[in-house]
């Protein structure tokens, strides 16, 4: 399977969860290596090593940004009373009532609102981390699925264009004999226009040198070999972006050599078309893991 390095995933636990509202967002873009960055709330800072390890096992390359947001919802959690503080407040109320008969009994709601008397129970730390791990795992699974879907589309694009490269190489090879014959005919015509006698041996040497200088069979054979290797790598799948990028460099080198040896406009046009196709493939390969 071919995976892309560009993807986005989001997972969360709703407000009804024990820890409150928890959201994990993962963004991934292309990068030479695996580079992870985290933005975590203070309550979950201790989970960064575990998150980093999980990303390292799941992904091979890419720059990954992990954002975790935690918003507590105290309304769903029970109240905890500070009994000592409550006793102090009630004792103070009774003391005031003993000195002044007109003082009303303390309002229970007002007592609960007095600082330090009641507080919302906080979820246990292991409960928060357990929920965060589950949401992170869900986001990571979604990220991998997105990278796989995008990678499948990239593989189709690369295959289409590498097939076009193969067809263009075949077209150039088919035109080579006619180009050679045309070049040799032109040379013979120019030499025939000379008034002095020609050295037959020297003429054959010049024709052989011209044929050697403009021979592109080796470049075409290497282009075929590189095309075959690209197809093999795509069939093998897995993390292959670096290998494909190297193959694009090799294909481009052969296309440049083919252009420099061009002896006619059709061969030049073929070399240019090859370079355009190779550059299009290279742009797609940059996003493959």
C-alpha positions in Angstrom: 0.0 0.0 0.0 1.2 3.5 -0.9 0.6 6.1 1.8 0.5 9.9 1.4 2.2 12.1 4.0 -0.6 14.7 3.8 -3.7 14.1 5.9 -5.9 15.5 8.7 -7.8 13.7 11.4 -10.0 14.7 14.3 -11.5 12.7 17.2 -13.2 13.6 20.4 -15.1 12.7 23.5 -18.3 14.6 23.9 -19.4 16.7 26.9 -21.0 13.7 28.5 -17.7 12.0 29.0 -16.3 11.7 32.5 -13.4 14.0 31.8 -15.4 16.7 29.9 -14.9 17.7 26.3 -11.7 16.2 24.8 -10.6 16.8 21.2 -7.5 15.5 19.4 -6.4 16.9 16.0 -3.6 15.4 13.9 -2.2 17.2 10.9 0.4 15.6 8.7 2.4 17.1 5.8 5.4 15.9 3.8 8.8 15.9 5.4 12.1 14.1 4.9 11.8 12.3 8.2 9.2 11.8 11.0 8.9 15.1 12.8 6.3 15.3 15.6 5.1 18.4 17.4 2.7 18.4 20.3 0.4 21.0 21.9 -1.1 19.4 25.0 -3.0 20.8 28.1 -1.1 20.7 31.3 -3.2 17.8 32.6 -2.0 15.6 29.7 1.6 16.7 29.4 2.8 13.4 30.7 1.3 11.6 27.7 3.6 13.2 25.1 6.2 10.3 25.2 3.4 7.7 24.7 1.9 9.7 21.9 5.3 10.2 20.2 6.0 6.4 20.5 2.6 5.6 18.9 3.2 8.0 16.0 6.6 6.4 15.5 5.2 2.9 15.2 2.3 4.0 12.9 4.1 6.4 10.6 7.5 6.4 8.8 7.7 10.0 7.4 6.0 13.3 7.7 5.7 16.4 9.8 2.9 15.7 12.3 1.2 18.4 14.5 -0.8 17.0 17.4 -3.2 19.4 19.2 -5.2 18.2 22.2 -7.9 20.4 23.8 -9.5 19.5 27.1 -12.5 21.4 28.5 -13.8 20.2 31.9 -17.6 20.1 32.5 -18.1 20.3 36.3 -21.9 20.2 36.0 -22.0 16.5 35.5 -19.7 15.7 38.5 -20.7 15.5 42.2 -20.0 18.1 44.7 -17.5 17.5 47.5 -17.9 19.2 50.8 -15.1 20.4 53.0 -16.5 19.3 56.3 -14.0 21.3 58.4 -14.7 24.5 56.4 -18.4 23.9 56.7 -18.2 23.5 60.4 -16.3 26.7 60.7 -18.9 28.6 58.7 -21.8 27.2 60.7 -20.1 27.9 64.0 -19.6 31.5 62.9 -23.3 31.7 61.9 -24.4 30.3 65.3 -22.1 32.7 67.1 -23.7 35.7 65.3 -27.2 34.4 66.0 -26.4 34.1 69.7 -25.5 37.8 69.9 -28.4 39.1 67.8 -31.9 37.5 68.0 -33.0 39.1 64.7 -30.4 37.2 62.6 -32.1 34.7 60.3 -31.0 31.1 60.0 -28.2 30.7 57.4 -29.4 30.0 53.8 -28.0 26.5 52.8 -27.4 27.7 49.2 -25.4 30.7 50.5 -23.4 28.5 52.8 -22.5 26.2 49.8 -21.4 29.2 47.8 -19.1 30.4 50.6 -15.4 30.0 49.4 -13.9 26.6 50.3 -17.1 24.9 51.5 -18.0 23.0 48.3 -16.0 22.1 45.2 -16.6 20.0 42.1 -15.1 16.5 42.3 -12.2 16.2 39.8 -11.8 13.1 37.7 -9.0 10.8 38.7 -5.8 11.3 36.8 -5.8 7.8 35.4 -9.3 8.4 34.1 -8.2 11.5 32.2 -5.2 9.7 30.7 -7.2 6.6 29.7 -9.8 8.8 27.9 -7.1 10.8 26.2 -5.3 7.7 25.0 -8.5 6.3 23.6 -9.3 9.5 21.7 -5.7 9.8 20.4 -5.8 6.2 19.1 -9.0 6.9 17.3 -7.5 10.1 15.7 -4.4 8.2 14.7 -6.4 5.4 13.1 -8.3 8.0 11.1 -5.1 9.7 10.1 -3.7 6.4 8.8 -6.8 5.7 6.8 -6.8 9.2 5.2 -3.1 8.8 4.3 -3.8 5.4 2.7 -6.7 6.8 0.7 -4.7 9.7 -0.5 -1.7 7.4 -1.2 -3.9 5.2 -3.4 -4.9 8.2 -5.5 -1.2 9.3 -5.8 -0.2 5.8 -6.9 -2.8 6.0 -9.7 -1.5 9.4 -10.9 2.1 8.2 -10.8 1.2 5.0 -12.8 -0.6 7.0 -15.4 2.3 9.3 -16.0 5.0 6.6 -15.9 3.0 4.8 -18.5 3.0 8.0 -20.6 6.8 8.2 -20.1 7.1 4.6 -21.4 5.0 5.4 -24.5 7.1 8.5 -25.2 10.3 6.5 -24.9 8.9 4.0 -27.4 8.0 6.8 -29.8 11.5 8.3 -29.6 13.1 4.9 -30.2 10.9 4.3 -33.2 12.0 7.6 -34.8 15.8 7.0 -34.1 16.6 5.1 -37.4 14.9 7.7 -39.6 16.8 10.5 -37.8 20.1 8.7 -38.2 19.5 8.1 -41.9 18.5 11.8 -42.3 21.6 13.0 -40.5 23.9 10.8 -42.6 22.2 11.9 -45.8 22.7 15.5 -44.9 26.3 15.0 -44.2 26.9 13.2 -47.5 25.1 15.9 -49.4 27.3 18.6 -47.8 30.5 16.7 -48.5 29.4 16.1 -52.1 29.2 19.8 -52.7 32.9 20.2 -52.0 35.0 20.6 -55.2 38.0 18.7 -53.9 38.3 14.9 -53.8 37.1 13.1 -50.7 39.0 10.6 -48.7 36.6 7.6 -48.5 38.2 6.3 -45.3 38.0 9.7 -43.7 34.3 10.0 -44.7 33.5 6.6 -43.1 35.3 7.8 -39.9 33.2 10.9 -39.8 30.0 9.0 -40.3 31.0 6.6 -37.5 31.9 9.5 -35.2 28.6 11.2 -36.0 26.6 8.0 -35.3 28.4 7.5 -32.0 27.9 11.1 -30.9 24.2 11.0 -31.6 23.5 7.5 -30.4 20.8 7.5 -27.8 20.2 3.8 -27.5 21.9 3.7 -24.1 19.8 6.5 -22.7 16.6 4.9 -24.0 17.5 1.6 -22.5 18.2 3.2 -19.1 14.9 5.1 -19.3 13.1 1.8 -19.9 15.0 0.3 -16.9 14.0 3.2 -14.6 10.4 3.0 -15.7 10.3 -0.7 -14.9 11.8 0.0 -11.5 9.2 2.7 -10.7 6.5 0.1 -11.5 8.1 -2.5 -9.3 8.4 -0.1 -6.4 4.7 0.9 -6.8 3.7 -2.8 -6.8 5.8 -3.5 -3.7 4.2 -0.6 -1.8 5.2 0.5 1.7 7.3 3.5 2.5 8.8 4.2 -1.0 8.8 8.0 -1.4 12.6 8.4 -1.1 13.3 5.6 -3.7 10.8 7.1 -6.1 12.3 10.5 -5.7 15.7 9.1 -6.5 14.3 7.4 -9.6 12.8 10.7 -10.7 16.3 12.2 -10.6 17.7 9.4 -12.7 14.9 9.7 -15.2 15.4 13.4 -15.5 19.2 12.9 -16.0 18.6 10.5 -18.9 16.0 12.9 -20.5 18.5 15.7 -20.3 21.1 13.6 -22.0 18.6 12.6 -24.7 17.9 16.3 -25.3 21.6 17.2 -25.6 22.1 14.5 -28.2 19.0 15.5 -30.2 19.5 15.6 -34.0 16.0 16.7 -35.0 13.0 18.6 -33.8 11.0 15.5 -33.1 13.6 14.1 -30.8 13.9 17.4 -29.0 10.1 17.6 -28.6 10.2 14.0 -27.2 12.8 14.9 -24.7 10.9 17.9 -23.6 7.7 15.9 -23.2 9.6 13.4 -21.1 10.9 16.1 -18.8 7.4 17.5 -18.3 6.0 14.1 -17.4 8.9 13.4 -15.0 8.4 16.7 -13.3 4.7 16.0 -12.9 5.6 12.6 -11.3 8.2 14.2 -9.0 5.6 16.7 -7.7 3.3 13.8 -6.7 6.2 11.7 -5.3 7.0 14.5 -2.9 3.9 13.6 -0.9 4.4 9.8 -0.8 5.6 8.4 2.5 
